[in-house]
Amino acid sequence: MNTDTSLDEHKDPQNNNNALVKLIKKCTTFLSAGDEIQLRQKIIDLNGLYAMWNSDTDEDYPAGVYAAVAEMFASNVFRPLPPSSYMAADDDECGVDGGGGLGGAAEDHSAADAAALEFQQTAMAYQTFRSFVDRLAFDGDMAGPHMGRRFAGGLAHRLNAADMNERLTARDTMIRVRETCPQAQAGVLDAAVDELADFAYGYAPRHNGVHELLDFVADTVVYTDVSRPAVEKLSRVLLRLLKHQYLYSFKTKLIECIRALDSQHDGLIPKVLVFIMDIWKSHNVKTIVLLRTMVELYEWCNKENWIKLQLPVVCHISKFFSDYDFQLAEESMNFWIRIMHENIKYWQGRKDDVRVVVNALKKVKRTHWNSDCVSMAKNLLKIMVMKNVIKDSCVEDPEDMFQEGKSKVINYYDYISQKILKPLVNHSKSTV
């Protein structure tokens, strides 16, 4: 292999390794497009290393080679993200038009060529590093000291790059490091969770790679042993993401991640449902995306936990039946009918508790502006009579005795808070 003539001139393995380290260090410095001659030679050298390691599967290297490869990769990849990365996040999440500059076409074309050349060395650094890690003789224990938490943090930060291909490459590289280097497993997960936390808590207002981060976290939870402290930290961040103003843009991935964590460490989905109700109660937020999140997680909730949760959930969603947003009203009523059908025996024996639903539906009949919502409420009341959940849909509770869950005898919301939700909420808050 003619990667570099100096590698062929030495027959002694030690000298050959020294020459290899020297070549790797030649490729370590990140070059700008202004150094075009040196940059093109560097790309040739990186391509040569890639070709050598792509075909070499049984060469044992000393620690110095592992250190040089890790340094080369970090120098070429772990750089500050350009402002364009955050512009891309604006475009994706807020609908802000990034807009073009005022420069002429020639300047734009020249700048694009320069950027492409610079990115080519970064792409080759990824490719070369992956070929080194994918070697059958790769020693994860020897690589461990050079791929610690700082290395993992730099790699996780690249998931905020504007270019989707780089984000996917960075994610896949994190997976390979996790799989091949046992010492790095905890570090790469912690780095990904910290990157998510910066976004969840508002330290990074925009992020291009939330989907890729959630993909990586879910994959790690399923395929590796995760410590209890790491699970608790991840749970706090996932719960916090439910409050994010851009939840709609990553809801599906977040639900997949919550399901993955719950499948390995039972108990997260009930916490999420309680947390959503807490958001509704504490912040007076009535967003349809939170309702849809709850609906999707409902079918994955442990049966025993759901038995405890369904009454407070129904009491909360019944408040949305008469909401001015007809879509929120319709979807909340649809959710109720699904809950009732799938737990019919429970509700047939809860004729007092179901009064909060009945009164909410009657309010829709009396006051809602949307005729479809009115028709839906009437039909739901008839179905509840047919299913023997209530006796008569025409009987009204006295206004002063019972109104939307409040009774002189029993305040259902206080009862639910004290008897049912309090243990779950306290447990949830202890981990949030």
C-alpha positions in Angstrom: 0.0 0.0 0.0 1.5 3.3 -1.1 -0.1 5.5 1.5 3.2 7.3 2.0 6.6 6.3 0.7 8.0 6.6 4.2 5.8 3.7 5.4 7.3 1.4 2.8 10.9 2.2 3.5 10.9 0.8 7.0 10.9 -2.9 7.6 11.1 -2.5 11.4 7.5 -2.4 12.9 8.6 0.3 15.4 9.9 2.5 12.7 6.8 1.8 10.6 4.6 2.9 13.5 6.7 6.1 14.0 6.3 6.9 10.3 2.5 6.3 10.6 2.2 8.6 13.6 4.2 11.2 11.7 1.8 11.0 8.7 -1.3 11.1 10.9 0.1 14.3 12.6 0.6 15.8 9.2 -3.2 15.5 8.8 -4.0 16.9 12.2 -3.9 20.6 11.6 -7.2 22.0 10.2 -6.4 24.0 7.0 -8.4 26.8 5.5 -9.3 27.1 1.9 -6.5 29.7 1.5 -3.9 26.9 2.0 -5.2 25.2 -1.1 -2.1 23.3 -2.1 -1.5 21.9 1.4 -5.2 21.2 1.8 -5.3 19.1 -1.3 -2.3 17.2 -0.2 -3.8 16.6 3.2 -7.0 15.2 1.6 -4.8 12.8 -0.5 -3.0 11.7 2.7 -6.3 11.2 4.5 -7.6 9.2 1.6 -4.5 7.1 1.7 -5.0 6.3 5.4 -8.6 5.5 4.8 -7.7 3.0 2.0 -5.0 1.4 4.1 -7.2 0.9 7.2 -10.2 -0.1 5.0 -8.2 -3.1 3.8 -5.9 -3.7 6.8 -7.8 -5.7 9.5 -5.1 -7.4 11.5 -2.4 -4.9 12.3 -1.8 -4.3 16.0 -0.9 -0.7 16.7 0.6 0.8 19.9 -1.0 3.4 22.1 0.7 6.2 20.2 -1.2 5.5 17.0 -4.5 5.5 18.9 -3.6 8.8 20.5 -2.6 10.3 17.1 -5.8 9.2 15.4 -8.0 10.6 18.2 -6.1 13.9 18.1 -6.4 14.1 14.3 -10.1 13.4 14.3 -10.7 16.0 17.1 -8.7 18.7 15.4 -10.5 18.3 12.1 -14.1 17.8 13.4 -14.4 19.4 16.9 -14.6 23.0 15.7 -17.0 25.9 16.6 -20.1 25.6 14.6 -20.6 28.5 12.1 -23.6 30.9 12.5 -25.2 29.1 9.5 -25.9 26.2 11.8 -28.2 28.3 14.0 -29.8 29.9 10.9 -30.7 26.4 9.8 -32.3 25.7 13.1 -34.3 28.9 12.8 -35.6 27.8 9.4 -36.6 24.4 10.6 -38.3 25.2 13.8 -39.6 28.8 13.5 -40.2 29.2 9.8 -37.7 32.1 9.7 -36.4 32.8 6.2 -32.6 32.6 6.4 -32.4 34.8 3.2 -29.4 35.2 1.0 -26.7 37.8 1.3 -26.2 40.8 -0.9 -23.0 39.7 -2.5 -22.7 38.9 -6.2 -23.0 35.5 -7.7 -19.2 35.2 -8.4 -18.4 35.8 -4.8 -21.0 33.4 -3.6 -19.7 30.7 -6.0 -16.1 31.2 -4.8 -17.1 31.1 -1.2 -19.1 27.9 -1.8 -16.1 26.3 -3.5 -13.9 27.2 -0.5 -16.4 25.9 2.0 -16.8 22.7 0.0 -13.0 22.1 0.0 -12.8 22.8 3.8 -15.7 20.4 4.4 -14.1 17.7 2.3 -11.2 17.5 4.8 -13.7 17.2 7.6 -15.6 14.5 5.7 -12.4 12.6 5.0 -11.5 12.9 8.7 -14.8 11.2 9.6 -14.2 8.5 7.0 -10.6 7.8 8.0 -11.5 7.6 11.7 -14.4 5.2 11.0 -12.1 3.0 8.9 -9.6 2.9 11.8 -12.3 2.1 14.4 -13.9 -0.6 12.1 -10.7 -2.6 11.9 -11.1 -6.1 13.4 -7.9 -5.5 15.3 -9.2 -2.3 16.8 -8.4 -2.4 20.6 -11.2 -0.6 22.5 -9.3 -0.7 25.8 -6.3 0.9 24.2 -8.5 3.6 22.6 -10.4 4.3 25.8 -8.1 6.8 27.4 -8.1 8.9 24.2 -11.9 8.8 23.7 -13.1 10.0 27.0 -15.9 12.4 28.1 -14.3 15.4 26.4 -14.0 13.5 23.1 -17.6 12.4 23.4 -18.8 16.0 24.1 -17.1 17.3 20.9 -18.7 14.6 18.9 -22.2 15.1 20.4 -21.9 18.9 19.6 -21.5 18.1 15.9 -25.1 16.8 16.0 -26.0 20.5 15.9 -24.3 20.9 12.5 -26.4 22.5 9.8 -25.6 19.7 7.3 -27.9 16.7 7.8 -25.3 14.3 6.3 -22.8 15.4 8.9 -25.3 15.0 11.7 -26.1 11.4 10.6 -22.4 10.7 10.2 -21.7 12.1 13.7 -24.5 10.0 15.2 -23.3 6.8 13.5 -19.7 7.6 14.6 -21.0 7.9 18.2 -22.7 4.5 17.9 -19.4 2.9 16.6 -17.4 4.4 19.4 -20.0 3.2 22.0 -19.9 -0.3 20.5 -16.2 -0.7 20.1 -14.8 1.1 23.1 -16.4 -0.1 26.4 -14.8 2.7 28.4 -16.5 5.3 26.2 -20.1 4.0 26.6 -21.1 6.0 29.6 -19.3 9.1 28.2 -21.1 9.2 24.9 -24.5 8.8 26.5 -23.8 11.5 29.0 -22.5 13.8 26.3 -25.7 13.2 24.2 -27.9 13.8 27.3 -26.0 17.0 28.1 -26.5 18.3 24.5 -30.2 17.6 24.8 -30.3 19.3 28.2 -28.8 22.5 26.8 -31.7 22.6 24.4 -34.4 21.4 26.8 -33.5 24.1 29.5 -33.0 26.9 26.9 -29.2 27.3 27.1 -29.2 26.5 23.3 -32.4 28.1 22.0 -32.1 26.3 18.7 -30.8 22.8 17.8 -30.6 21.1 14.4 -30.0 17.6 15.7 -32.7 16.9 18.3 -33.9 14.0 16.2 -30.5 12.5 15.9 -29.8 13.0 19.6 -33.0 11.2 20.5 -32.3 8.4 18.0 -28.9 7.9 19.6 -30.2 8.0 23.2 -33.0 5.5 22.4 -30.6 3.2 20.7 -28.2 3.3 23.6 -30.9 2.7 26.2 -32.0 -0.4 24.3 -28.7 -2.0 23.5 -26.4 -1.1 26.4 -26.6 -1.4 30.2 -27.3 2.1 31.5 -26.6 3.0 35.1 -29.5 4.1 37.4 -28.1 7.7 37.8 -27.8 8.0 34.0 -31.5 6.8 33.6 -32.7 9.4 36.2 -30.7 12.2 34.5 -32.1 11.2 31.1 -35.7 11.0 32.5 -35.4 14.6 33.8 -34.3 15.9 30.5 -37.0 14.0 28.6 -39.7 15.4 30.9 -38.3 18.9 30.5 -38.5 18.6 26.7 -42.3 18.3 27.1 -42.4 21.9 28.1 -40.4 23.1 25.0 -42.1 25.5 22.7 -41.0 23.5 19.7 -42.2 20.1 21.0 -44.4 19.7 17.9 -41.2 19.4 15.7 -39.7 16.5 17.6 -42.7 14.9 19.4 -42.6 11.6 17.5 -38.9 11.0 18.3 -39.4 12.0 21.9 -42.2 9.5 22.3 -40.0 6.8 20.7 -37.2 7.7 23.2 -39.7 7.6 26.2 -41.0 4.2 25.1 -37.5 2.8 24.7 -36.5 4.0 28.2 -39.8 2.8 29.7 -39.3 -0.7 28.1 -36.0 -1.1 29.9 -36.8 0.8 33.1 -40.5 0.6 33.7 -42.2 3.7 35.2 -41.3 6.6 32.9 -44.6 6.7 30.9 -46.7 7.2 34.0 -44.4 10.0 35.1 -44.8 11.6 31.7 -48.6 11.5 31.9 -48.5 13.0 35.4 -46.1 15.6 34.2 -48.3 16.6 31.3 -51.2 17.0 33.7 -49.0 19.1 35.9 -48.2 21.4 32.9 -51.9 21.8 32.2 -52.7 22.6 35.8 -49.7 24.8 36.8 -49.3 26.7 33.6 -52.8 26.7 32.3 -51.5 25.4 29.0 -54.0 23.7 26.6 -51.8 22.7 23.7 -53.0 20.0 21.3 -49.5 18.7 20.9 -49.5 17.7 24.6 -52.8 16.0 24.3 -51.5 14.1 21.2 -48.4 13.1 23.2 -50.6 11.7 26.0 -52.8 9.8 23.5 -49.8 8.2 21.9 -48.3 7.2 25.2 -51.6 5.9 26.6 -51.5 2.7 24.7 -48.0 1.9 26.0 -48.8 2.6 29.6 -48.6 -0.3 32.0 -52.1 -1.5 32.8 -51.7 -1.3 36.5 -50.4 2.2 36.4 -53.2 3.3 34.0 -55.9 2.1 36.3 -54.6 4.6 38.8 -54.2 7.4 36.3 -57.2 7.2 34.1 -59.6 9.1 36.4 -57.3 12.2 36.8 -56.5 12.0 33.1 -60.2 12.0 32.2 -60.9 14.8 34.6 -58.2 16.9 32.9 -59.2 16.2 29.3 -62.9 16.8 30.0 -61.9 20.5 30.6 -61.0 20.7 26.9 -64.4 19.4 25.6 -65.8 23.0 25.4 -62.5 24.7 24.4 -62.9 27.3 21.7 -60.3 25.4 19.6 -62.7 22.9 18.0 -59.8 20.6 17.0 -58.7 20.3 20.7 -62.3 19.8 21.7 -62.9 17.0 19.2 -59.6 15.2 19.9 -60.2 15.3 23.7 -63.7 13.9 23.3 -62.3 11.2 20.9 -59.7 10.3 23.6 -62.5 10.0 26.2 -64.6 7.6 24.1 -61.5 5.5 23.4 -60.7 5.4 27.2 -64.3 4.5 28.0 -64.5 1.7 25.4 -61.2 0.1 26.4 -62.0 0.3 30.1 -65.8 -0.1 30.0 -66.2 -2.2 33.2 -64.2 0.4 35.2 -66.5 3.2 34.1 -69.7 1.3 34.5 -68.8 1.1 38.2 -67.9 4.8 38.4 -71.2 6.5 37.9 -70.3 9.3 40.4 -66.9 10.0 39.0 -68.1 10.0 35.4 -70.4 13.0 36.2 -67.5 15.3 35.5 -67.5 14.0 31.9 -71.3 14.2 31.6 -71.4 17.8 32.7 -68.5 18.7 30.4 -70.4 17.2 27.5 -73.6 19.0 28.4 -71.7 22.2 28.5 -70.6 21.6 24.9 -74.2 21.0 23.9 -75.3 24.3 25.5 -72.5 26.6 24.6 -70.1 25.5 21.9 -70.0 27.5 18.7 -69.0 24.5 16.5 -71.9 22.4 15.3 -69.7 19.3 14.8 -68.6 19.5 18.5 -72.2 19.8 19.6 -73.3 16.8 17.5 -70.3 14.8 18.9 -71.2 15.6 22.5 -74.8 14.5 22.0 -73.7 11.3 20.4 -71.2 10.6 23.2 -73.9 11.0 25.8 -76.2 8.6 23.9 -73.3 6.0 23.7 -72.6 6.4 27.4 -76.3 5.5 28.1 -76.2 2.6 25.7 -73.0 1.2 27.4 -74.7 1.6 30.8 -72.0 4.1 32.0 -74.8 6.6 32.8 -78.6 6.1 33.2 -80.0 9.1 31.5 -78.3 11.7 29.3 -81.1 14.2 29.9 -80.7 14.5 33.6 -78.9 17.7 34.6 -77.0 18.1 37.9 -78.1 21.1 39.8 -75.9 24.1 38.9 -75.2 24.9 42.6 -74.5 21.3 43.6 -72.2 20.1 40.9 -70.4 22.0 38.1 -67.5 20.5 36.1 -66.3 18.2 38.9 -67.0 20.4 41.9 -69.5 19.2 44.5 -70.6 20.3 47.9 -70.1 16.7 49.0 -67.0 15.8 47.0 -64.5 18.0 45.3 -63.3 15.5 42.7 -60.1 17.4 41.7 -59.0 17.7 45.4 -59.8 14.0 45.9 -57.8 13.0 42.8 -54.9 15.2 43.8 -54.7 13.9 47.4 -55.6 10.2 46.9 -54.3 9.3 43.5 -51.9 11.8 42.0 -49.9 12.8 45.1 -47.8 9.7 45.4 -47.0 9.7 41.6 -46.3 13.4 41.5 -44.0 13.3 44.5 -42.1 10.4 43.0 -41.9 12.3 39.6 -40.7 15.5 41.2 -38.0 13.6 43.1 -36.5 12.7 39.7 -37.2 15.9 37.8 
